[in-house]
Amino acid sequence: MAVDSSIGTPAQLRDPDYTPPLATAVPLGIQHVLAMFVSNITPAIIVAGAAGFGFGTAGVFDLIYMIQMSLLFAGIATLFQTIGAGPIGARLPVVQGTSFAFLPIMIPLVAGKGVDAMAALMGGIIIGGLFHATLGTVIGKIRFALPPLVTGLVVLMIGLALVKVGIQYAAGGVPAMGKPEFGSAQNWFVALVVVAVTLGLKFFTRGMWSVAAVLIGLIVGYLLSMALGMVSFANVGRAAWFTLPNPLHFGLAFDWAAVIGFGLMGVVSAIETVGDVSGITKGGAGREASDREIAGATYADGLGTAVAGVFGGLPNTSFSQNVGLIAMTGVMSRHVVTFGAIFLIVCGLVPKVGALISTVPIEVLGGGVIVMFGMVAAAGISMLADVNWNRRNMVIFAVALSVGLGLQLVPEALQHLPRTLQILLTTGLLPAAVLAIVLNLILPQELSAEQTEEISGGLSGHHN
């Protein structure tokens, strides 16, 4: 979506402090929000479903509340970034939202435990968010330990951990597993229509149609499922028009697995935010991000997560799809994104919005997340393309991937370990990340062909 030069001069469009005319700024701001809308509410639906109070259960109003908090605190955390306060905030057009990255940690923590499990989750989110915020003071100094080999592997592992969720949802969701309707032709038909519409828009259209392809695909799937009688509006009528967030809605408890897991993932999220801020300044203004912008973005990132946890929201991070949107529109104004944040906050204060979202059949969402989580894995592979694939880096990647993915696939292999270690290690994500970081720091820079030949089945000779 190219921007008309009447909106401002090229110099103005590259200035974060410039505000375009309202008639342009408001739609552009809402466009930023629509680009991340589905991704922002999906983690709440997945966590509630894993815990057992998701779609079609008696606890659906807790799910509606979590969807509300996802919208509200995405907006508030975005304001931390665009408006800022003191050292907090990048004061750039950074869009914050609920993060996929934490899902491989959250799912094992709550699996099958119901709403009661949420108290420990919130304790971990608050402590992890505060720790994440403190990383702003040192983020520039620890970036050396997280080259593309490590960050690409972590993002790939996040995608691989989540692809199972997409298939489960498309087939009918966890509550339907073991029943005849799981994997029915109707369920798959609805999910595949969402995939087909999403791919068609992504590849054959331009501008907002392409940017919002997943959202539009879900709307088409929703309309189809309505025609098939799969949608119930009973909860929408019972939901209020306005409500304020409820402090400690799920209670508060502290669990070492949650605190350690969220703390370690905070480091990953902080590095992701550094990358997004750098992408915004490079793509929108043609310059590198300053140390103050990077530190401010990290403070806001962690603080947004901690505040969300107090009210029953999930961890926040910067959203990468908006980096591409800024490069596409050419508008670098942080005030444009502020309008988008206000739109999110308004949606988050209206429970009927959350109730309406909760009427989306799980199969429809499955079609969307198959695409989204596949894209997360693909983004990891794209980051790995920047790696110099010498033998040393191949061995580091091999060991980290084998251990991480293996523990994720066979969690019972760790049944004799303490519960906290079981939860942390069977995510797959944390052991893979720690192994990659440690091996990258301690292994010598070069390995010869002779050193790797016997463990590569003769294939190591294909790379120098």
C-alpha positions as CSV (number, residue, x, y, z in Angstrom):
1,M,0.0,0.0,0.0
2,A,2.0,3.0,-1.3
3,V,1.4,6.2,0.5
4,D,0.3,9.4,-1.3
5,S,3.0,12.1,-1.1
6,S,0.3,14.6,0.0
7,I,0.5,12.9,3.4
8,G,3.9,14.5,4.0
9,T,7.3,15.0,2.5
10,P,9.8,12.1,2.4
11,A,11.6,13.6,5.3
12,Q,8.4,13.9,7.4
13,L,7.4,10.3,6.6
14,R,10.7,9.1,8.0
15,D,10.3,11.1,11.2
16,P,8.8,9.2,14.1
17,D,7.5,12.4,15.7
18,Y,5.5,13.5,12.6
19,T,1.7,13.1,12.6
20,P,0.0,12.6,9.2
21,P,-3.5,14.1,8.7
22,L,-6.1,12.3,10.9
23,A,-8.0,11.0,7.9
24,T,-4.9,9.0,7.0
25,A,-3.4,8.4,10.4
26,V,-6.4,6.6,11.9
27,P,-6.9,4.1,9.1
28,L,-3.1,3.4,8.9
29,G,-3.1,2.9,12.7
30,I,-6.0,0.4,12.5
31,Q,-4.2,-1.3,9.6
32,H,-1.2,-1.9,11.9
33,V,-3.6,-3.5,14.5
34,L,-5.5,-5.7,12.0
35,A,-2.1,-7.1,10.8
36,M,-1.6,-8.6,14.2
37,F,-5.2,-9.0,15.5
38,V,-5.5,-12.8,15.0
39,S,-1.9,-13.5,16.3
40,N,-2.6,-11.4,19.3
41,I,-5.7,-13.3,20.6
42,T,-4.6,-16.8,19.5
43,P,-2.3,-17.5,22.5
44,A,-5.2,-16.9,25.0
45,I,-7.4,-19.3,23.1
46,I,-4.6,-22.0,23.0
47,V,-3.7,-21.6,26.7
48,A,-7.3,-21.8,27.8
49,G,-7.9,-24.8,25.6
50,A,-4.8,-26.6,27.0
51,A,-5.9,-25.8,30.6
52,G,-9.4,-27.1,29.8
53,F,-11.6,-24.0,30.0
54,G,-11.7,-23.1,26.3
55,F,-14.4,-23.4,23.6
56,G,-17.6,-25.1,24.6
57,T,-16.8,-25.4,28.3
58,A,-18.3,-24.0,31.4
59,G,-15.2,-21.8,31.8
60,V,-15.7,-20.0,28.5
61,F,-16.1,-16.6,30.3
62,D,-12.6,-16.9,31.6
63,L,-11.5,-17.4,28.0
64,I,-13.5,-14.3,27.0
65,Y,-11.8,-12.4,29.8
66,M,-8.3,-13.5,28.6
67,I,-9.2,-12.4,25.0
68,Q,-10.2,-9.0,26.4
69,M,-6.9,-8.7,28.3
70,S,-4.9,-9.7,25.2
71,L,-6.5,-6.8,23.3
72,L,-6.3,-4.3,26.2
73,F,-2.7,-4.9,27.2
74,A,-1.5,-5.1,23.6
75,G,-2.8,-1.6,23.3
76,I,-1.4,-0.4,26.6
77,A,2.0,-2.0,25.9
78,T,2.0,-0.4,22.5
79,L,1.4,3.0,24.1
80,F,4.5,2.3,26.4
81,Q,6.5,2.0,23.1
82,T,5.0,4.9,21.1
83,I,4.5,7.5,23.8
84,G,7.0,6.3,26.4
85,A,7.8,7.7,29.9
86,G,11.3,8.6,30.9
87,P,13.7,5.8,29.8
88,I,10.7,3.5,29.0
89,G,9.7,3.0,25.4
90,A,11.4,3.2,22.0
91,R,9.2,6.2,20.9
92,L,9.0,4.4,17.6
93,P,6.0,2.8,15.8
94,V,6.5,-0.5,17.6
95,V,3.3,-2.6,17.9
96,Q,3.2,-4.9,21.0
97,G,1.1,-8.0,21.3
98,T,0.7,-11.3,23.0
99,S,3.6,-13.5,22.1
100,F,3.6,-17.0,20.5
101,A,7.2,-17.5,21.8
102,F,6.0,-18.3,25.3
103,L,3.4,-20.9,24.3
104,P,5.8,-23.9,24.5
105,I,6.4,-22.9,28.1
106,M,2.8,-22.1,29.0
107,I,1.1,-25.2,27.5
108,P,3.0,-27.7,29.8
109,L,2.5,-25.5,32.8
110,V,-1.3,-25.5,32.5
111,A,-2.1,-28.7,30.6
112,G,-5.4,-30.2,31.9
113,K,-5.2,-28.3,35.2
114,G,-8.1,-25.9,34.6
115,V,-8.5,-22.3,35.7
116,D,-6.6,-23.1,38.9
117,A,-3.3,-23.4,37.0
118,M,-3.5,-19.8,35.9
119,A,-2.4,-18.3,39.2
120,A,1.1,-19.9,38.9
121,L,1.2,-18.8,35.3
122,M,0.5,-15.2,36.2
123,G,3.1,-15.3,38.9
124,G,5.7,-16.4,36.3
125,I,4.5,-13.8,33.9
126,I,4.9,-10.9,36.4
127,I,8.4,-12.0,37.7
128,G,9.6,-12.9,34.1
129,G,8.3,-9.5,32.8
130,L,10.2,-7.6,35.5
131,F,13.4,-9.6,34.8
132,H,12.8,-8.9,31.1
133,A,12.6,-5.2,31.7
134,T,15.9,-5.2,33.6
135,L,17.6,-6.6,30.5
136,G,17.3,-3.1,28.9
137,T,20.4,-2.1,30.9
138,V,22.5,-4.9,29.4
139,I,20.8,-5.8,26.1
140,G,23.5,-4.3,24.0
141,K,26.2,-6.3,25.8
142,I,24.6,-9.7,25.5
143,R,23.7,-9.6,21.8
144,F,27.0,-11.2,20.9
145,A,25.9,-14.5,22.6
146,L,22.8,-14.7,20.3
147,P,23.9,-14.8,16.7
148,P,21.5,-15.9,13.9
149,L,22.4,-19.5,14.6
150,V,20.9,-19.3,18.0
151,T,18.0,-16.9,17.3
152,G,17.0,-18.8,14.1
153,L,17.1,-22.1,16.0
154,V,14.9,-20.7,18.8
155,V,12.3,-19.3,16.3
156,L,12.3,-22.6,14.4
157,M,11.8,-24.6,17.6
158,I,8.8,-22.3,18.6
159,G,7.2,-23.0,15.2
160,L,7.9,-26.8,15.5
161,A,6.4,-26.9,19.0
162,L,3.2,-25.3,17.8
163,V,2.4,-27.0,14.5
164,K,0.7,-29.9,16.4
165,V,-1.8,-27.3,17.8
166,G,-2.8,-26.2,14.3
167,I,-3.6,-29.8,13.2
168,Q,-5.5,-30.6,16.5
169,Y,-7.6,-27.5,16.1
170,A,-8.3,-28.1,12.4
171,A,-9.5,-31.6,13.2
172,G,-11.9,-30.4,16.0
173,G,-9.8,-29.4,19.0
174,V,-8.7,-31.3,22.1
175,P,-12.2,-31.8,23.6
176,A,-13.2,-33.7,20.4
177,M,-10.1,-36.1,20.5
178,G,-11.1,-39.7,20.8
179,K,-14.6,-39.0,19.5
180,P,-16.0,-39.8,16.1
181,E,-16.3,-36.1,15.1
182,F,-12.6,-35.6,15.5
183,G,-11.0,-35.2,12.0
184,S,-14.4,-35.3,10.3
185,A,-14.7,-34.2,6.6
186,Q,-16.7,-31.1,7.7
187,N,-14.0,-30.0,10.2
188,W,-11.2,-30.4,7.6
189,F,-13.3,-28.7,4.8
190,V,-13.8,-25.6,7.0
191,A,-10.1,-25.5,8.0
192,L,-8.8,-26.0,4.5
193,V,-11.1,-23.2,3.1
194,V,-9.4,-20.9,5.6
195,V,-5.9,-22.0,4.4
196,A,-6.9,-21.7,0.7
197,V,-8.3,-18.1,1.1
198,T,-5.4,-17.0,3.2
199,L,-2.8,-18.3,0.7
200,G,-4.8,-16.9,-2.3
201,L,-4.9,-13.4,-0.7
202,K,-1.3,-13.5,0.4
203,F,0.1,-14.4,-3.0
204,F,-2.4,-12.8,-5.5
205,T,-3.3,-9.5,-3.9
206,R,-1.4,-6.4,-2.7
207,G,-1.7,-3.9,0.1
208,M,-4.1,-4.4,3.0
209,W,-5.7,-7.5,1.3
210,S,-2.4,-9.2,1.5
211,V,-1.4,-7.9,4.9
212,A,-4.7,-9.0,6.5
213,A,-4.8,-12.3,4.6
214,V,-5.1,-14.5,7.8
215,L,-7.8,-12.3,9.2
216,I,-9.9,-12.3,6.0
217,G,-9.4,-16.1,5.7
218,L,-10.8,-16.5,9.2
219,I,-13.8,-14.3,8.4
220,V,-14.5,-16.4,5.2
221,G,-14.2,-19.6,7.3
222,Y,-16.4,-18.1,10.0
223,L,-19.2,-17.3,7.5
224,L,-18.9,-20.8,6.0
225,S,-19.1,-22.4,9.5
226,M,-22.2,-20.2,10.2
227,A,-23.8,-21.6,7.1
228,L,-23.0,-25.1,8.3
229,G,-24.6,-24.4,11.7
230,M,-21.4,-24.6,13.7
231,V,-21.7,-21.2,15.4
232,S,-23.6,-20.3,18.6
233,F,-24.1,-16.7,19.8
234,A,-25.5,-17.6,23.3
235,N,-22.4,-16.2,25.1
236,V,-22.5,-12.9,23.1
237,G,-25.9,-12.0,24.5
238,R,-24.8,-12.7,28.1
239,A,-21.6,-10.7,27.8
240,A,-21.5,-7.1,29.1
241,W,-20.9,-4.0,26.9
242,F,-18.2,-2.5,29.1
243,T,-16.0,-3.8,31.9
244,L,-12.7,-2.8,33.6
245,P,-9.8,-5.2,34.0
246,N,-9.8,-7.1,37.3
247,P,-6.5,-7.1,39.2
248,L,-5.4,-10.7,40.1
249,H,-8.4,-12.1,38.3
250,F,-6.9,-15.6,38.3
251,G,-5.1,-15.2,41.7
252,L,-1.4,-15.3,42.2
253,A,1.0,-18.1,43.0
254,F,4.7,-18.7,42.4
255,D,6.1,-21.8,40.7
256,W,9.8,-22.2,40.0
257,A,9.2,-23.8,36.6
258,A,7.0,-20.8,35.6
259,V,9.4,-18.2,37.0
260,I,12.6,-19.8,35.4
261,G,10.8,-20.5,32.1
262,F,9.4,-17.0,31.7
263,G,12.8,-15.5,32.7
264,L,14.7,-17.4,30.1
265,M,12.1,-16.8,27.4
266,G,12.3,-13.1,28.4
267,V,15.9,-13.1,27.1
268,V,14.7,-14.5,23.8
269,S,11.8,-12.0,23.6
270,A,14.2,-9.1,24.3
271,I,16.5,-10.1,21.5
272,E,13.4,-10.4,19.1
273,T,12.4,-6.9,20.1
274,V,15.9,-5.6,19.4
275,G,15.7,-7.1,15.9
276,D,12.2,-5.5,15.3
277,V,13.4,-2.1,16.5
278,S,16.4,-2.3,14.2
279,G,14.2,-3.4,11.3
280,I,11.8,-0.5,11.9
281,T,14.6,2.1,11.9
282,K,16.3,0.5,8.9
283,G,13.2,0.0,6.8
284,G,11.4,3.2,7.8
285,A,14.2,5.7,8.2
286,G,17.3,4.1,6.6
287,R,19.3,4.2,9.8
288,E,20.5,2.0,12.7
289,A,18.6,2.0,16.0
290,S,20.2,4.0,18.8
291,D,21.2,2.4,22.1
292,R,18.5,4.5,23.8
293,E,15.8,3.3,21.5
294,I,16.9,-0.4,22.0
295,A,17.1,0.0,25.8
296,G,13.7,1.8,25.9
297,A,12.0,-0.8,23.8
298,T,13.3,-3.6,26.1
299,Y,12.1,-1.7,29.2
300,A,8.7,-1.3,27.7
301,D,8.6,-4.9,26.5
302,G,9.2,-6.3,30.0
303,L,7.0,-3.8,31.7
304,G,4.1,-4.5,29.3
305,T,4.4,-8.2,30.2
306,A,4.5,-7.7,34.0
307,V,1.5,-5.3,34.0
308,A,-0.5,-7.7,31.8
309,G,0.2,-10.5,34.2
310,V,-1.2,-8.5,37.1
311,F,-4.6,-8.4,35.3
312,G,-4.7,-11.9,33.9
313,G,-3.0,-11.1,30.5
314,L,-0.3,-13.1,28.8
315,P,3.3,-12.1,27.9
316,N,3.8,-9.3,25.4
317,T,6.5,-8.8,22.7
318,S,6.9,-6.6,19.7
319,F,5.2,-7.9,16.5
320,S,7.5,-8.5,13.5
321,Q,4.7,-8.3,10.9
322,N,4.5,-4.6,11.6
323,V,8.1,-4.1,10.6
324,G,7.2,-5.2,7.1
325,L,4.1,-3.0,7.1
326,I,6.2,0.1,7.9
327,A,8.6,-0.7,5.1
328,M,5.6,-1.2,2.8
329,T,3.7,2.0,3.7
330,G,6.8,4.2,4.2
331,V,5.2,5.9,7.2
332,M,7.4,5.9,10.2
333,S,5.1,8.0,12.5
334,R,4.8,6.6,16.0
335,H,1.5,8.6,16.4
336,V,-0.1,6.5,13.7
337,V,0.5,3.3,15.8
338,T,-0.8,5.2,18.8
339,F,-4.2,5.4,17.1
340,G,-4.1,1.6,16.5
341,A,-3.2,1.1,20.2
342,I,-6.3,3.2,21.3
343,F,-8.5,1.0,19.0
344,L,-7.1,-2.1,20.7
345,I,-7.8,-0.7,24.2
346,V,-11.4,0.2,23.3
347,C,-11.9,-3.4,22.0
348,G,-10.4,-4.7,25.2
349,L,-12.9,-2.8,27.4
350,V,-15.9,-4.3,25.6
351,P,-16.5,-7.9,26.6
352,K,-18.9,-8.4,23.7
353,V,-15.9,-8.2,21.4
354,G,-14.2,-11.1,23.3
355,A,-17.5,-13.0,23.4
356,L,-17.9,-12.6,19.6
357,I,-14.3,-13.9,19.0
358,S,-15.1,-16.9,21.3
359,T,-17.9,-17.9,18.9
360,V,-15.3,-18.7,16.1
361,P,-15.3,-22.5,15.7
362,I,-12.0,-24.1,16.7
363,E,-11.7,-25.6,13.1
364,V,-11.7,-22.1,11.6
365,L,-9.0,-21.0,14.0
366,G,-7.1,-24.2,13.1
367,G,-6.9,-23.2,9.5
368,G,-5.5,-19.9,10.5
369,V,-2.9,-21.2,12.9
370,I,-1.7,-23.9,10.5
371,V,-0.5,-21.0,8.3
372,M,0.7,-18.8,11.2
373,F,2.7,-21.4,13.1
374,G,4.1,-22.7,9.8
375,M,5.2,-19.1,9.1
376,V,6.9,-19.0,12.5
377,A,9.0,-22.1,11.6
378,A,9.7,-20.6,8.2
379,A,10.8,-17.3,9.8
380,G,13.3,-19.3,11.8
381,I,14.6,-21.0,8.7
382,S,14.9,-17.6,7.0
383,M,17.0,-16.4,10.0
384,L,19.2,-19.5,9.7
385,A,19.9,-18.6,6.1
386,D,22.2,-15.8,7.4
387,V,24.4,-18.5,9.2
388,N,27.8,-19.4,7.8
389,W,27.1,-23.2,7.5
390,N,30.6,-24.4,8.3
391,R,31.1,-27.8,10.0
392,R,31.2,-26.2,13.5
393,N,27.8,-24.5,13.1
394,M,26.3,-27.6,11.6
395,V,27.4,-29.6,14.7
396,I,26.0,-27.0,17.1
397,F,22.7,-26.9,15.3
398,A,22.5,-30.7,15.1
399,V,23.0,-31.3,18.8
400,A,20.7,-28.5,19.9
401,L,17.9,-29.6,17.5
402,S,18.3,-33.3,18.3
403,V,18.0,-32.7,22.1
404,G,15.4,-30.0,21.9
405,L,13.0,-31.7,19.5
406,G,13.7,-35.2,20.9
407,L,12.7,-34.1,24.5
408,Q,9.6,-32.4,23.1
409,L,8.5,-35.6,21.3
410,V,9.3,-38.0,24.1
411,P,8.6,-36.1,27.4
412,E,8.3,-39.3,29.4
413,A,12.1,-39.8,28.9
414,L,12.5,-37.4,31.8
415,Q,10.0,-38.9,34.1
416,H,12.5,-39.4,36.9
417,L,13.5,-35.7,37.1
418,P,11.9,-33.2,39.5
419,R,8.7,-31.7,38.1
420,T,10.3,-28.2,37.6
421,L,13.1,-29.7,35.4
422,Q,10.6,-31.9,33.5
423,I,8.5,-28.9,32.5
424,L,11.5,-26.7,31.5
425,L,13.2,-29.5,29.5
426,T,10.2,-31.0,27.7
427,T,9.4,-27.6,26.1
428,G,12.3,-28.5,23.8
429,L,12.8,-24.8,23.3
430,L,14.8,-24.0,26.4
431,P,17.3,-27.0,26.2
432,A,17.8,-26.3,22.5
433,A,18.4,-22.5,23.1
434,V,20.8,-23.1,26.1
435,L,22.8,-25.8,24.3
436,A,23.1,-23.6,21.2
437,I,24.3,-20.6,23.2
438,V,26.8,-22.6,25.4
439,L,28.2,-24.6,22.4
440,N,28.5,-21.4,20.4
441,L,30.5,-19.8,23.1
442,I,32.9,-22.7,24.0
443,L,33.5,-24.6,20.8
444,P,36.6,-23.7,18.7
445,Q,35.9,-21.7,15.6
446,E,36.8,-24.5,13.1
447,L,36.2,-28.2,12.7
448,S,37.8,-30.2,9.9
449,A,36.2,-32.6,7.6
450,E,37.9,-35.5,9.4
451,Q,36.3,-34.4,12.7
452,T,32.8,-34.5,11.4
453,E,32.9,-37.2,8.7
454,E,32.1,-40.1,10.9
455,I,28.9,-38.5,12.4
456,S,27.5,-37.2,9.2
457,G,27.1,-40.3,7.1
458,G,29.5,-38.9,4.5
459,L,27.4,-35.8,4.0
460,S,29.7,-33.3,5.8
461,G,31.8,-32.9,2.7
462,H,28.9,-31.0,1.0
463,H,29.7,-27.9,3.1
464,N,32.9,-26.1,3.8
